[in-house]
Amino acid sequence: MMLDTVSFVGENESNSSTKSQKTGWKILVVDDEFQAHTATAFGLRSVKVMDQPIELLHAYSGADAIQFFQKHNDIAVAIIDMVMESPNSGIELVQYIRKVLGNQKTRLVLRTDQPGHFPGIEAVSDYDIDDYQEKKNLTAQTLLTIIHGRLRAYHDLCTISAQHKTLNHVLGATANDHSTQSISELAASVLGQLKTLLDVQNPELYCLIKPNNTNQNRRVKDSYTHENLRDAVIYNSAAPKHHTSKRVLHRMRDVLETRSNMHFDDAFVVFNGGRDVTHDNILYVHHGKQLGYAGKQLLELYTQSVAITFENINLHNNLQDANKELVYLLGEAVEARSKETGAHVKRVAICSGKLAAIVGLPPATVNLITLASPLHDIGKVAIPDSILHKPEKLEPHEWEIMKRHAEYGRDILLKSKNQVTQMGARIAYTHHERWDGTGYPQGLKGENIPIEGRITALVDVFDALGSRRSYKEAWDEEQIKATLLQEKGRHFDPDLVDLFLDNLSTFQAVRKEFPDGIAS
C-alpha cells in the first residue's frame, strides 16, 4: 500500500499549507516496516536544505516504489530497505532505477537490519549507490548528515545537467547560425538559446543601433532598429510594425546616457560601444523574472557575446568566446565542489591549448582541446561527498568509487554529439591513463592514449603541483621540474615532457596571469 505524501516545512504550519507546497526536495522512503517510515519522518521533521523543505513520499514495497518513480521524475533521494517482499527486492529496485529508467540523478541510500544482504563493492559502483547503513546505526544525526550530503549531490548533478544542456545548445547553435545572413535569422536562434539558458517561455530581445551623429532633438525610438525574438520581425523608425513600450525606451535611453550595462527586475540591457565608432549598440533582453546571481552571471556572459555578434554578424568568433566561458563555468562548478579553485580550470584550458599548439596539432584540434579540457574532472560531480572530501587516505573500495569519475565524466559528455563535448568526453575518460599502462580506467599504454588525454594529464598535474591545497603547500619550480622528469616515460609521454620543459616559461606566465583566487 502507499501512504499519502507528507511534507515537513515547519512544526507550526498546517497540513493544508504543507500539502500545497509545490517546491522542495522529494525523498522517497521505501520500507515494509511502518516504524521505519515514522522514524524517518521524525528525524527529518522541520528540516530545510538550501532553503528548500523536504517532501517525504512513502512506499511499502519495491512495486510501490516503482509506481512513484514512474509518476515523479524529480525524486532527489531514495532511502531503500534491502529486504522487503523478497530478499532481493531492494537491489532489484536499484537495478530498475539505474538500468531500466536510466535515472542517474536520484541519490540512493540503502539500509537494512540484515547486514548479510548489503550489496558488494561491485554493485555499489555499478549502480552508483551513495551509502548503506544498518538500521540500528542510523541515528537521527547520521540520517540528517546523509540527507544533507545526498541532496547537495543531487543539486550539483541537476545544475551540471542544466548547464550542460545550455552549453550544448549554445555550441550547437554555432554551426547553424554561422551561415546566417540577416539579423532576423540570427535573432530567432538566439531566442532558443535564451529559453534554455534562463528557463523562460517568452523572452524578448531588442537590438538597437543608435548613430552617434543623430540630431540630439530626435527621440531615441527614431534612431534604432530592433528585433522582437518572439516573432522574429524587424522594427525600425521608417516602417514600424510595433511600438516599443515607454518603459523599454526609457531604460534604453538610460543605458545610452550612462554607457553601461543595467540589470532590472525583468530585463537586462547590454551597452556595446562597438568597433564602429559611428554607432552605439544596445541589446535589451526581457526575461520576465527575478534572476539570482548565477542567472545574472550567465546572462551577462552570453548577452555580451550576442551583442557583439549583432554588431558585426560574426557569430562564429564571438559565440566561441561565450562557449569557452560556459565551459569554464561547468568546470569551475566541479572544482568548487572538490574545493579547488576556478583559476585551476582556466589555467588547465590555456596551458593545454598552448601545449597542443607546440606539439603541432591542427589549429581546429588545438581550439577543441582548449575549450574541452576544463571538463576533465566533470565526473566528480557523481562522487559522494564522503569520499570526495575525505581528508584521510581512501579505503580500497572508496578508491574504486573515486576512479569511476573518469567514466562518469565520459558518460555525461557523450550524451552530446557536439565536437567540444565529444573531445571533453575523451579527455575526461583518458586523462588518468599513464604512459607505462598502469593508469585507469582502461590501462592504456603509450600512444594508445589519445593525445588530448596525454596533454591534459601533464598540464593538470603541473598545475596541481604548483597550487596550494588544503593538504599541501605549492611546490617550487625545481620540485615540479624534478617530478616531471622522474615521471617522464612512466606517467607522462616523454616527448610531451621535453616540449613542456623546453617551453616552461610559457606555462609559468599563465600561472602569473591567472593566480589562485582569480577565476575569471
Disulfide bonds with the S-S distance in Angstrom:
none
